[in-house]
Amino acid sequence: MSIMKNINKAKVMVLKDQVSYQEGQIVSKTLVQNESVSITLFAFDKGEEISTHESGGDAFVTCLDGTGEITIDGVKYELHEGESIVMPAKHPHAVYGKEQYKMLLVVVF
C-alpha cells in the first residue's frame, strides 16, 4: 500500500510545478493524509485566502512561488520563495495570497 498519492515516485521534480494557478481560486493537491501527517500543495490566486482557523497539529509552511501572508495569533508574516514558517497547533492562523502564491503545507499531528 502506498502512503503518498498524486505524485510521481523515484523521479526528480519541481514541487511548484505539481499544482497550477486557477483564476479566482485556491487549488490544492493532497499528497499524504492520515492520522499522523498531512502533506498538501496549494496554489492561491492573488487575493485568495484561507480564513482564520486552528489546526490540531503543527503546520509547517514553505513558500514555493510568489508572496504569501501568514497570520498567526493576529501577527502577519510575509513569506517569499524558499522561506518557511511554523503555524503552531491550536493557535488561530490564516493564509492570504498577496500575489499568486504556492506553498507546501506539512501538518504533523
LOMAR-383232 format. One record per residue: residue in one letter; z, x, y of N, C-alpha, C in turn. Coordinates in steps of 0.1 Angstrom, whole numbers, padded with zeros to 4 digits, always signed. Atoms other than C-alpha are relative to their C-alpha. Layout:
AZXYZXYZXY...
//
This chain:
M+0000+0008-0012+0000+0000+0000+0000+0009+0012S+0001-0007-0012-0010+0013+0034+0010-0005+0010I-0009+0004-0011+0016+0012+0062-0008-0002+0013M+0008+0001-0012-0009+0019+0090-0012-0008-0002K+0012+0008+0001-0037-0005+0097-0008+0001+0013N+0009+0001-0012-0066-0010+0122-0003+0014+0006I+0003-0013-0005-0072+0028+0125-0005+0009-0012N+0005-0009+0010-0091+0055+0106+0010+0010-0004K-0009-0010+0005-0072+0079+0085-0008+0012-0004A+0007-0013+0003-0080+0116+0079-0012+0002+0008K+0012-0001-0009-0103+0115+0109+0006+0003+0014V-0004-0003-0014-0099+0132+0143-0005-0011+0009M+0004+0010-0009-0099+0106+0171+0006+0002+0013V-0006+0000-0013-0092+0100+0207+0007-0014+0001L-0008+0013+0000-0064+0073+0209-0005-0010+0010K+0003+0010-0010-0075+0058+0242-0014-0006-0003D+0013+0006+0003-0110+0051+0227+0002-0011-0011Q-0002+0010+0011-0094+0029+0200+0003-0014+0005V-0003+0013-0006-0087+0000+0224-0008-0001+0013S+0009+0001-0011-0111-0013+0251+0006-0010+0011Y-0004+0008-0011-0105-0028+0285-0009-0013+0000Q+0008+0013-0002-0115-0065+0290+0005-0006+0013E-0002+0005-0013-0117-0081+0324+0011-0011+0000G-0011+0010-0001-0085-0101+0333+0009-0002-0011Q-0008+0002+0013-0068-0094+0300+0008+0013-0003I-0007-0010+0006-0043-0073+0282-0005+0000-0015V+0004-0001+0013-0058-0061+0249+0010+0008-0008S-0009-0008+0008-0035-0049+0221-0006+0002-0014K+0005-0003+0014-0042-0033+0187+0012+0005-0007T-0012-0004+0008-0013-0031+0162-0004+0009-0010L+0002-0010+0010-0012+0000+0141+0010+0000-0011V-0011+0002+0010+0022-0005+0124+0009-0011+0005Q-0010+0010-0004+0046-0034+0124+0009-0003-0012N-0010+0003+0010+0077-0035+0102+0014-0001+0005E-0014+0002-0005+0115-0038+0104+0005+0013+0006S-0005-0013-0006+0119-0001+0114-0008+0005+0012V+0008-0005-0011+0090+0006+0137-0012-0009+0003S+0012+0007-0004+0062-0009+0157-0009+0010+0008I+0009-0009-0008+0032+0011+0170-0012-0008+0004T+0010+0009-0006+0007-0007+0193-0007+0008+0011L+0008-0004-0012-0021+0004+0216-0003-0011+0009F+0003+0010-0010-0026-0015+0248-0010+0004+0010A+0009-0003-0011-0053-0017+0274+0002-0012+0010F-0003+0010-0011-0043-0035+0307-0012+0000+0010D+0009+0000-0012-0070-0046+0332+0009+0001+0012K-0008-0002-0013-0059-0038+0368+0006-0014+0004G-0007+0012-0004-0033-0063+0379+0007-0008-0011E-0006+0007+0011-0023-0075+0344+0014+0006-0003E-0014-0005+0003+0013-0073+0333+0006-0007-0012I-0009+0006+0009+0038-0080+0306+0013-0001+0008S-0012+0003-0008+0067-0097+0324+0013+0005-0006T-0013-0005+0004+0103-0087+0322+0005-0006-0013H-0006+0005+0013+0118-0089+0287+0009+0011-0005E-0008-0010+0007+0141-0070+0264-0005+0002-0014S+0004-0003+0013+0135-0053+0231+0012+0004-0008G-0011-0004+0009+0158-0048+0201+0000+0015-0004G+0001-0014+0003+0146-0012+0198-0003+0008+0012D+0004-0009-0011+0140+0018+0220-0015+0001+0000A+0015+0001-0002+0104+0016+0233-0005+0013+0007F+0005-0012-0006+0086+0049+0238-0015-0002+0004V+0014+0003-0005+0055+0046+0260-0006+0013+0004T+0008-0011-0004+0028+0072+0265-0012-0005+0007C+0012+0004-0007+0001+0067+0291-0012+0008-0005L+0012-0006+0006-0033+0073+0276-0012+0001+0010D+0011+0001-0010-0055+0064+0306+0005-0008+0012G-0003+0008-0012-0052+0052+0342+0014+0002+0005T-0013-0001-0006-0020+0044+0360+0008-0013-0003G-0008+0012+0003+0008+0020+0348+0013+0001+0008E-0013+0001-0007+0040+0009+0364+0010-0006-0010I-0010+0004+0009+0070+0006+0341+0013-0003+0008T-0013+0003-0007+0101-0012+0354+0011-0001-0010I-0011+0000+0009+0134-0006+0337+0013-0003+0008D-0012+0004-0007+0166-0023+0349-0003-0001+0015G+0003+0002-0014+0148-0031+0382-0006+0012+0007V+0005-0012-0006+0137+0005+0388-0014+0003-0005K+0014-0002+0003+0099+0012+0390-0003+0015-0002Y+0004-0014+0003+0084+0043+0374-0015-0001-0002E+0015+0000+0001+0047+0052+0377-0004+0010-0011L+0005-0009+0011+0030+0067+0346-0015+0003+0001H+0014-0004+0000-0002+0087+0346-0003+0006-0014E+0005-0005+0013-0023+0100+0317+0008+0012-0005G-0008-0011+0006-0002+0123+0294+0015-0001+0003E-0015+0001-0003+0032+0111+0308+0006-0011-0009S-0007+0009+0009+0058+0092+0287+0013-0004+0006I-0013+0005-0004+0090+0072+0293+0006-0008-0012V-0006+0009+0010+0115+0055+0270+0007-0012+0007M-0007+0013-0005+0125+0019+0278+0011-0003-0010P-0011+0001+0010+0160+0017+0262+0001-0014-0006A-0002+0013+0006+0168-0011+0238+0010-0008+0008K-0009+0010-0006+0184-0042+0252+0002+0002+0016H+0001-0001-0014+0175-0033+0288-0012-0007+0005P+0012+0007-0004+0152-0055+0308-0011+0010+0005H+0011-0009-0004+0118-0039+0313-0013-0008+0001A+0013+0006-0002+0082-0048+0323-0011+0011+0001V+0011-0009-0001+0048-0032+0323-0011-0006+0008Y+0010+0006-0009+0021-0036+0350-0011+0011+0001G+0011-0009-0002-0014-0021+0353-0003+0001+0015K+0003-0003-0014-0016-0006+0388-0015+0001+0002E+0015+0000+0002-0052+0001+0378-0002-0002-0014Q+0002+0001+0015-0068-0001+0344+0009+0010-0006Y-0011-0009+0006-0042+0014+0321+0001-0002-0015K-0001+0001+0015-0040+0022+0284+0013+0008-0003M-0012-0007+0004-0008+0031+0267+0002-0002-0015L-0004+0001+0014+0006+0038+0232+0015-0004+0001L-0013+0005+0001+0038+0019+0225+0006+0002-0014V-0007-0001+0013+0062+0030+0197+0014-0005+0002V-0014+0006+0000+0093+0009+0192+0007+0003-0013V-0008-0004+0012+0120+0022+0169+0012-0009+0000F-0011+0010+0002+0145-0004+0156+0011+0006-0007
//
